[in-house]
Structure formats: structure tokens, C-alpha cells
């Protein structure tokens, strides 16, 4: 019997033309919330899947050329909306977070990584090497802002190799990494959008079955209607071919298992229907100071 509990929340959002992430969608800017999930396990303790945004994103993109990142994906963050603040509201201090899973190293997934001083970080070696072994411009083109990671990241990180994935397979995605050793939460490789990207397959103690798919699909519509990103997005993904292949596998999985929750990291539709974080209703002090961008 599964013993893990999970709560899905969002920490901030960015804005981008919807047509870029769903082929055939309108060109108007759309909101893309930044997901993080809280897992609680009796032996494994508290773990997070990704971290969402924090004001560090603004600090890291304050000057050129990193400021281009902020212009391309303007960010909005409400007071108390960071992962660390939401955890505190639940009575979970930062030092109680034991594990932070980083699905990949784009800024909207790692911006809160510094907030958890005792956590180990889980990611694939492939994902980290793809961004850390490049020069400043190469890192920026891959959406990586190294200042968002703590200085001792490499000492605290467990970087998974292909041979570490020995757990029960998930559908067409191959063997998994068993996070707690009881099958309740398994890391799944989701190639395409970013090198070494990870998803998380969860079966909770309440019987909930969910698949957090990071950016393998930017929206639920993407996998439901099998709509890949605009071809222009191929400039920023690791592999357009693998992106399409992974999206096709998610589409097939959604048809085979209609009771499974497939949760993209940036889907406003899913957020409005399910997520614990309320939709923002006001500008934060950060935005009033010019840090964020509000779009209606």
C-alpha cells in the first residue's frame, strides 16, 4: 500500500504567446504557472518536485544579456507565493525538506533551489552536464541561470546515471528510479524538451494516480490533442524529434489510462481545476516595483 501524500502547487507564472507552445493556438500572451509538488513520506520525509519562481529570477536577469530571458518570458510572482513561503504556511520549515527533485535546469524549475539548506538535489547527470559544461551564452540559450543554484550544489546533488533507473517501467517510458523504495514515487525519463528531463509518477495513499510530466507537454491540450509546439520552439528544445516522440507517448497513455492525472508543469487549465495555490488577484509589491508583468 502506498504511503506517500502529494500536493501540487504553483510558485509564480510567466507569460508567452500561446501559439509558441501549442501549434495552432492564438498569438496572444497566455499565463503559464510554474508547478512544484510537495511529497510527504513516513520514512523519506518531505520532498519537492521542482521549485517554481522566486525573486532571484529577477536578480539573475537584471543585466544584459540575461535580461533577454526576462523580456521573452515576463514573470509574475505574488507575495507569499514562493515554494518556501507556501511550505512555511503549511508548517514545514525549509530545513525539513530532505530532497529537491529538479526535472531539468530551466530557471522556472530551479529558482527556489537555494531556499532548502539541508536538501539533497536529484537530477540526471545528463541534464546538469548539458547546461553546466557550456559557456555563459550557451547556458543562457538553454534557459540556465547558474546563480539560481547554491554554491555547494555539486556536493549536495545526486546526479542519476542511466544505470540507476532499475525500477518498474512506466508505459512507453522505460525503467524508473524508485524515490522512496516502495514504488509510491518513481522518476521517469522524458527526453526532448531538455536533455535528461525527468517526470514523476506518483501513487498516493489516497489512491490518487498522477504523472507530473514537467515540460514534456506545456499544456494538457498539447498531449490530449497531440499538438506539438510551434516549429519556432525547436530553437530552444534539446531535440525536436524526441519532443514529438515523448508527446506521442503521453497522448497514447492518456487514451489507455483515462483515470490517470497527467500534469504538465505550466498548464493553466489544470491549475484552475485542481491546484492548491489560488489564482492571484492582486499585484504584489514586487510587481509594483517593476519586477513583474501583469497581463489581462
C-alpha positions in Angstrom: 0.0 0.0 0.0 1.3 3.4 -1.0 2.3 5.7 1.9 3.1 8.9 0.1 0.9 12.1 0.1 1.2 14.7 -2.6 0.1 18.3 -3.0 0.5 20.2 -6.3 1.0 23.9 -6.1 2.4 26.8 -8.3 5.0 29.4 -7.5 4.6 32.3 -9.9 3.9 32.3 -13.6 5.3 33.6 -16.8 3.7 35.0 -19.9 4.4 33.9 -23.5 2.4 33.7 -26.8 0.3 30.6 -26.6 1.0 29.8 -30.2 4.6 29.1 -29.4 3.8 26.2 -27.1 0.7 24.8 -28.8 0.7 24.7 -32.5 -2.4 26.5 -33.9 -3.2 28.4 -30.7 -3.7 32.2 -30.7 -0.7 34.5 -30.7 -2.0 36.4 -27.6 0.1 36.1 -24.4 -1.0 33.4 -22.1 -0.2 32.6 -18.4 2.0 29.6 -17.7 2.1 28.8 -14.0 5.3 27.3 -12.6 4.5 24.0 -10.8 6.0 22.5 -7.8 4.8 19.5 -5.8 5.1 18.6 -2.2 5.6 14.9 -1.3 5.4 13.6 2.2 6.6 10.1 3.1 6.9 8.5 6.6 10.5 7.4 6.0 11.6 9.6 3.2 10.3 12.8 4.7 9.4 15.9 2.7 10.5 16.1 -0.9 9.8 18.6 -3.6 9.4 18.2 -7.4 10.8 21.4 -8.8 10.6 24.8 -7.1 8.9 27.4 -9.3 9.9 31.0 -9.3 11.4 33.3 -6.7 12.6 36.9 -6.9 16.1 35.5 -7.5 15.0 35.1 -11.2 14.7 38.9 -11.4 18.1 39.4 -9.8 19.7 36.9 -12.1 18.2 38.5 -15.2 18.7 42.2 -14.2 21.5 42.9 -16.7 22.2 42.1 -20.4 22.3 39.5 -21.9 20.3 37.6 -19.2 17.7 40.4 -19.3 16.6 39.0 -22.6 15.3 35.9 -20.8 13.1 38.2 -18.6 11.8 40.0 -21.7 10.9 36.8 -23.5 9.1 35.3 -20.5 8.0 38.1 -18.2 7.4 36.7 -14.7 4.7 37.4 -12.2 5.0 36.4 -8.5 2.6 37.2 -5.7 3.6 37.9 -2.1 3.8 34.6 -0.2 3.7 32.6 -3.4 7.2 31.1 -3.4 7.6 27.5 -2.6 9.4 28.2 0.7 6.6 30.6 1.8 3.8 28.2 0.9 5.6 25.4 2.8 6.0 27.7 5.8 2.3 28.3 5.7 1.8 24.5 5.9 4.1 24.3 9.0 7.1 22.9 7.0 10.3 24.9 7.7 13.0 24.9 4.9 15.4 22.6 6.8 12.8 19.8 6.9 12.9 19.4 3.1 15.1 16.4 2.6 15.0 16.1 -1.2 14.5 18.5 -4.1 14.0 16.9 -7.5 14.9 19.1 -10.4 13.1 17.9 -13.5 15.6 20.0 -15.6 17.6 23.2 -15.2 15.4 25.9 -16.7 15.0 28.9 -14.4 11.3 28.4 -13.7 12.1 25.0 -12.3 15.2 25.8 -10.1 14.7 29.4 -8.9 13.8 28.2 -5.4 16.7 25.7 -5.1 18.7 27.9 -2.7 15.9 28.0 -0.1 16.4 24.5 1.2 19.7 24.3 3.1 19.7 20.6 4.1 18.2 19.1 1.0 19.9 16.8 -1.4 19.2 17.5 -5.1 18.1 14.8 -7.5 18.6 15.3 -11.3 20.1 13.4 -14.1 23.8 13.8 -14.9 22.8 14.3 -18.5 20.6 17.3 -17.6 23.3 19.0 -15.5 26.1 18.4 -17.9 24.0 19.8 -20.8 23.9 23.2 -19.1 26.9 23.4 -16.7 29.5 22.5 -19.3 28.7 25.4 -21.6 29.9 29.0 -21.7 27.8 31.9 -20.5 26.0 32.3 -23.8 25.4 28.6 -24.2 23.9 28.4 -20.7 21.6 31.3 -21.4 20.4 29.8 -24.7 19.4 26.7 -22.7 17.5 28.7 -20.1 20.0 28.1 -17.3 21.0 30.8 -14.8 23.7 29.3 -12.6 23.2 31.9 -9.9 19.9 30.2 -9.0 21.7 27.1 -7.7 23.5 27.1 -4.3 27.3 27.2 -4.3 27.5 23.7 -2.9 25.1 22.2 -5.4 27.5 19.7 -6.7 28.4 18.4 -3.2 24.7 18.0 -2.3 23.5 16.7 -5.7 22.8 13.1 -6.6 23.1 13.0 -10.4 21.5 10.0 -11.8 23.0 7.8 -14.4 21.1 5.6 -16.9 22.0 2.5 -14.8 20.3 4.0 -11.8 16.9 3.5 -13.4 16.1 0.0 -12.3 12.5 0.4 -11.0 9.3 -0.9 -12.6 8.8 0.6 -16.1 6.1 3.2 -16.8 4.2 2.6 -20.1 6.5 3.5 -23.1 9.0 5.5 -21.0 11.2 2.7 -19.7 12.6 1.8 -16.3 12.2 4.2 -13.4 14.1 5.4 -10.4 12.2 4.5 -7.2 12.4 7.6 -5.0 11.3 6.0 -1.6 12.0 2.4 -2.3 8.3 1.3 -2.2 7.1 2.2 -5.6 5.0 5.1 -4.5 7.0 7.7 -6.3 9.1 6.9 -9.4 11.2 9.2 -11.5 10.7 8.8 -15.3 12.9 9.9 -18.1 11.1 12.3 -20.5 13.6 13.2 -23.3 13.1 16.1 -25.8 12.3 19.4 -24.2 15.6 19.4 -22.2 18.4 16.9 -22.1 17.9 14.5 -19.2 14.4 15.8 -18.3 12.6 13.9 -15.5 8.9 13.4 -14.7 7.4 11.9 -11.6 4.9 9.0 -11.4 3.0 9.0 -8.1 0.5 6.7 -6.5 -0.7 8.3 -3.2 -2.0 6.7 -0.1 -5.5 8.0 -1.0 -5.4 6.1 -4.3 -4.6 9.1 -6.5 -2.5 8.2 -9.6 -0.7 11.1 -11.2 2.1 11.7 -13.7 3.9 15.0 -13.4 5.4 15.4 -16.8 7.5 18.7 -16.4 7.7 20.4 -19.8 7.2 17.2 -21.9 3.9 18.9 -22.6 3.4 22.6 -21.8 -0.4 22.3 -21.5 -3.0 19.5 -21.2 -4.2 20.4 -24.7 -0.8 19.5 -26.0 -0.9 15.8 -25.2 -4.7 15.5 -25.3 -5.0 16.8 -28.9 -1.4 15.8 -29.9 -0.4 19.3 -30.6 3.3 19.8 -30.5 5.0 23.2 -30.0 5.3 25.7 -32.9 8.3 24.8 -35.1 9.9 28.0 -33.9 10.2 26.4 -30.4 12.7 23.9 -31.9 15.3 26.6 -31.4 15.1 26.2 -27.7 14.4 22.5 -27.2 17.1 19.8 -26.9 15.6 17.6 -29.5 12.5 18.3 -31.6 12.3 14.6 -32.6 12.4 13.4 -29.1 9.9 16.1 -28.0 7.4 14.8 -30.6 8.1 11.2 -29.6 7.5 11.9 -25.9 4.3 13.8 -26.6 3.0 10.9 -28.7 3.7 8.5 -25.8 1.8 10.8 -23.4 -1.1 11.1 -25.8 -1.3 7.3 -26.1 -1.0 6.9 -22.3 -3.9 9.4 -21.8 -6.1 7.3 -24.1 -5.1 4.0 -22.4 -5.5 5.2 -18.8 -8.2 7.9 -18.7 -8.2 7.8 -14.8 -4.5 8.9 -14.7 -3.9 12.6 -14.0 -1.2 13.8 -16.4 0.0 17.1 -15.1 2.2 19.4 -17.2 4.2 22.0 -15.2 2.7 25.0 -16.9 -0.9 24.2 -17.6 -3.4 27.0 -16.6 -6.3 24.7 -17.3 -5.1 22.1 -14.8 -4.2 24.8 -12.3 -7.6 26.4 -12.3 -9.3 23.0 -11.9 -7.1 21.3 -9.4 -4.1 23.1 -7.9 -3.9 24.1 -4.3 -2.4 27.5 -5.0 -5.2 30.1 -5.5 -5.2 32.2 -8.6 -3.6 35.6 -7.9 -6.0 38.6 -7.7 -3.7 41.5 -7.0 -0.3 42.9 -7.9 2.5 42.1 -5.5 4.9 44.8 -4.1 7.5 43.2 -6.4 5.3 43.9 -9.4 4.5 47.4 -8.3 8.2 48.0 -8.1 8.5 47.0 -11.7 9.8 43.4 -11.2 6.8 41.5 -12.6 4.4 41.9 -15.5 0.7 41.8 -15.4 -1.3 40.8 -18.5 -5.0 40.6 -18.6 
